[in-house]
Amino acid sequence: MSESIDLDAIQARADKATPGPWKLWAMSVLADPVGDSNLDTAIPVADTFFRNADGRPRTNDATFIAHARTDVPALLAEVERLARIVNGYDRNPAEQRAAELIGHATTLNRLCWRMAVALGEIQPGQTSAVGDPDKLLDRVLSRLAEIVDN
C-alpha cells in the first residue's frame, strides 16, 4: 500500500457508525445495541440483497459488514497498542532500561572508536581487525589519562 493510512479518519468513521454489536439476520445487517437479539429493538444498518452469479445470496459480504462494527475498533486499538510498544511507551521498566542501556552502549562504542581514531590507535575508516576491543579501550583510556595529566 503506497499511501499512508489515516487512522484518525478511520476512528472518526467508526465513532459515527451506529452502535453495535451488529448481527446478521437473513441478508440484513442489524445493530443490536441492547444485546438481546430481539428484532423489535434492532436497528437496520445494511441490506445485502445481491446474489452471486449462481444465484446464491452474498452472505460473506453481509458477514463482513456485520463484523466490521467490532473488528475495526479492535484493529485500531491493536495498531495503537503496537505503535506504543514500538515507540517505547508501553515497555515495562526492565525493557525500557534495557533499551536505554543499549542506546548508551552504542553511543559509548562510537565515542571510543572516534577517540581511538583521534589518538592514532586506529586508522580513519577502519572498521575491523582492531584486535581485542578491551585492549583498545585500555590503550585509549591510557592515552587520555596521559593527555589529562600533561
C-alpha positions in Angstrom: 0.0 0.0 0.0 1.7 3.2 -1.2 -0.4 5.8 0.6 -0.5 6.2 4.3 -3.5 5.1 6.4 -5.3 7.9 8.2 -6.1 6.2 11.5 -7.9 9.2 12.9 -10.3 9.3 9.9 -11.0 5.6 10.4 -11.6 6.1 14.1 -13.9 9.0 13.3 -16.0 6.9 10.9 -16.2 4.1 13.5 -17.2 6.5 16.2 -20.1 7.9 14.0 -21.4 4.5 13.0 -24.5 3.0 14.6 -23.5 1.5 17.9 -23.1 -2.3 17.9 -22.7 -5.1 18.1 -24.0 -5.7 14.6 -25.5 -9.0 13.7 -26.5 -10.8 10.5 -30.2 -11.7 10.2 -31.0 -13.4 6.9 -29.5 -10.9 4.4 -29.7 -7.9 6.6 -27.2 -6.4 9.0 -28.9 -5.1 12.1 -27.4 -3.3 15.1 -28.2 -4.9 18.4 -27.2 -2.2 20.9 -29.3 -3.8 23.7 -27.6 -7.2 23.0 -30.9 -9.2 23.3 -31.0 -10.3 19.7 -34.6 -9.0 19.5 -35.7 -8.0 16.1 -38.1 -5.4 17.6 -35.2 -3.4 19.1 -32.7 -4.0 16.3 -31.7 -1.1 14.1 -31.3 -1.8 10.3 -27.7 -1.0 9.2 -27.3 -2.6 5.8 -29.1 -4.9 3.4 -27.2 -7.2 1.1 -29.9 -8.4 -1.3 -27.4 -9.0 -4.1 -26.7 -12.5 -5.2 -23.7 -14.2 -6.7 -23.7 -15.2 -10.4 -25.0 -18.6 -9.4 -28.0 -17.1 -7.6 -26.8 -17.8 -4.1 -27.0 -14.9 -1.5 -23.8 -13.0 -0.9 -23.7 -13.9 2.8 -19.9 -13.4 3.0 -20.4 -9.7 2.3 -23.1 -9.4 4.9 -21.0 -11.3 7.5 -18.0 -9.0 6.7 -20.2 -5.9 7.2 -21.7 -7.2 10.4 -18.3 -8.0 11.9 -16.8 -4.6 10.8 -18.5 -2.8 13.7 -16.4 -4.7 16.2 -13.4 -5.6 14.0 -12.5 -2.1 13.0 -12.3 -0.7 16.6 -10.4 -3.8 17.7 -7.9 -3.4 14.9 -7.5 0.3 15.7 -6.8 -0.5 19.3 -4.2 -3.1 18.3 -2.5 -0.7 16.0 -2.3 1.9 18.8 -1.0 -0.8 21.2 1.7 -1.9 18.9 2.7 1.7 18.0 3.1 2.4 21.7 5.4 -0.6 22.1 7.4 0.3 19.0 7.8 3.9 20.2 8.8 2.7 23.7 5.7 4.0 25.6 4.4 0.6 26.8 7.6 -1.1 27.7 7.8 -2.4 31.2 10.6 -0.8 33.4 13.1 -3.5 32.7 12.5 -3.4 28.9 12.8 0.4 29.0 16.0 0.3 31.0 17.5 -2.3 28.7 16.7 -0.2 25.6 18.3 2.8 27.3 21.4 0.8 28.2 21.7 -0.5 24.6 21.5 3.1 23.4 24.2 4.2 25.8 26.4 1.3 24.9 26.1 2.1 21.2 26.9 5.8 21.9 30.0 4.8 24.1 31.2 2.4 21.4 31.0 5.2 18.7 32.7 7.6 21.1 35.5 5.1 21.9 36.0 4.4 18.2 36.3 8.2 17.4 38.7 8.7 20.3 40.8 5.8 19.0 41.0 7.4 15.6 41.8 10.8 17.1 44.6 9.3 19.2 46.1 7.4 16.3 45.2 4.0 17.7 43.3 3.0 14.5 43.0 4.5 11.1 40.1 6.6 10.0 37.5 4.4 8.2 39.0 1.2 9.8 36.1 -1.0 10.6 37.6 -4.3 11.6 40.7 -6.1 12.7 41.4 -3.9 15.7 42.3 -6.8 17.9 41.0 -7.2 21.4 38.4 -4.4 21.9 39.1 -4.3 25.7 42.8 -3.8 25.0 41.9 -1.0 22.5 39.8 0.6 25.2 42.6 0.3 27.7 45.0 2.0 25.3 42.5 4.8 24.5 41.9 5.4 28.3 45.7 5.4 29.0 46.3 7.9 26.2 43.5 10.1 27.5 44.9 9.9 31.0 48.3 11.0 29.7 46.8 13.9 27.9 44.9 15.0 31.0 48.0 14.6 33.3 50.1 16.8 31.0 
